[in-house]
């Protein structure tokens, strides 16, 4: 068995991107940006950052409704009922941009 460092240094074999893989990659990139932006911030600041980044992405055409659905589906299992409803409201608002 390899140690973690050697395993993480290996480059995975590149596969052609399908539409769902492209949507997944966009969602992962959005999550990376948001995670970096959230470090040490309050819930209000985090929500503002999510909205700002998502609105920018929607206006530039780099964030699709499918990306928003993927983002919701990835985060919602981690949230309680009230926060899940709030996230759903935010996603619906962003889809209308």
Buried (B, 14 or more C-beta within 10 A) or exposed (E): EEEEEEEEEEEEEEEEEEEEEEBBEBBBBBBEBBEEBBEEEEEEEBBEBBEEBBBEBBEEEEBBEBBBBBBBEBBBEEBEEEEBEEBEEBBEEBEEE
